[in-house]
């Protein structure tokens, strides 16, 4: 199985396979964090800081701010861990939190400097030259890259502007000079097709 | 545009929900579907996870090696300095509800320069009265309180009237009182980031892509919780104000039950003596309420700080 397509199932393969033997699953990892075991925080950082930092860098376009945000997120989890394994994977939770906080930061600064042309090539369907050191995340990356190659360009662009740019659909419609209904449809179809493609790979 | 195939429509609505791009009609359809078929939430969860895979398509980068050391040191310091800080509700919020509703009374309308409308008859008359004032009402004045034309309505009435006709108002005010007593414990999802909170709440209940937040500088966002009023689901977003304690901001899906005044985008005050007051309004799809122990004047000021955040 290449990729566990996401269901909020605590016994899912992803949740079992992400942490190493020290933590049988993410539930144990979270429990250790809540018990304030520093080793657990170290483990969490080692395995997920790349995800958080990469996403923060992408949205904020500033490595120092991205690092500040990365620290804020991990320390926030340490002080009050709000992740619930029954509601989805840890990486999804971290991606949600990172994205939201990064976009909040952009909004607080009133910084919406990005333009569409800067976004067009960043979701590259080519595999990253740097493999993840974690099997599960590496599999995700591989499967996602494959799925992105199958996605029409306009779907990918709208998803990217929405997800990484934090733009509303009406803002995207304005920037792309397309009707709002078209942009909404592209985003929805893009997401659905992405999932279907990932599911197809899972069944291979 | 509507896909006639049920599963495709199901999928499309779930995708729109995850992306936050459902319009009001679609949101209503989504809510209906979610009630009829709870597996819609599984679809939502799967699509959300798919969306959250997008960061894996980026070229991977790592924080500076010193970042890990800094975090571990900070975490160790947090441990050393940690002391349980349970916030208790202030004693003056712990009033028997019956007493409070027994004392629904006039708020300081002179200070506010607002029109007071006394409703002592039937609900239908109240609604008619509201309709008559609708054309004269507008959103809250931002600064001057010396408006020659009344722009808001303050309703004063009896506890019996409210309990009989507007049970929903009672439920919302009671919910605020209970959560005030619990303090931080009443917050299921702690967060001081509006976008993050909206995303986490949306994973659990239908919410529009635009979430109203308080932008008032002296109010601190503590987090949010899911709450249910009769058949309506909603969220309670909790703020802490420097001088006046907790403020609860509600966003509730409209429905027949519980009964609430026929609200419009104009703000409606329902205030009670020695207890919390609320500002209520609706955008047609959702009902909004800001409830606190602030004075009516302060509540008005706070309500003017509502800002819509697209998430």
Interface residues (C-beta under 8 A of the other chain):
Chain A: X5 X6 X7 X8 X36 X38 X41 X42 X45 X46 X49 X50 X51 X53 X54 X55 X57 X58 X63 X66 X67 X70 X71 X74 X75 X78 X79 X80 X82 X87 X88 X89 X91 X92 X95 X96 X97 X98 X99 X100 X101 X103 X104 X107 X122 X123 X124 X125 X128 X129 X130 X132 X137 X140 X141 X144 X145 X148 X159 X160 X162 X163 X164 X166 X168 X169 X181 X184 X185 X187 X188 X189 X191 X192 X194 X195 X198
Chain B: X1 X11 X12 X15 X16 X18 X19 X20 X21 X42 X45 X46 X47 X48 X49 X50 X51 X52 X53 X54 X55 X56 X57 X58 X59 X60 X61 X62 X63 X64 X67 X68 X70 X71 X72 X74 X75 X76 X78 X79 X82 X189 X190 X191 X193 X194 X195 X196 X197 X198 X199 X200 X203 X209 X309 X310 X311
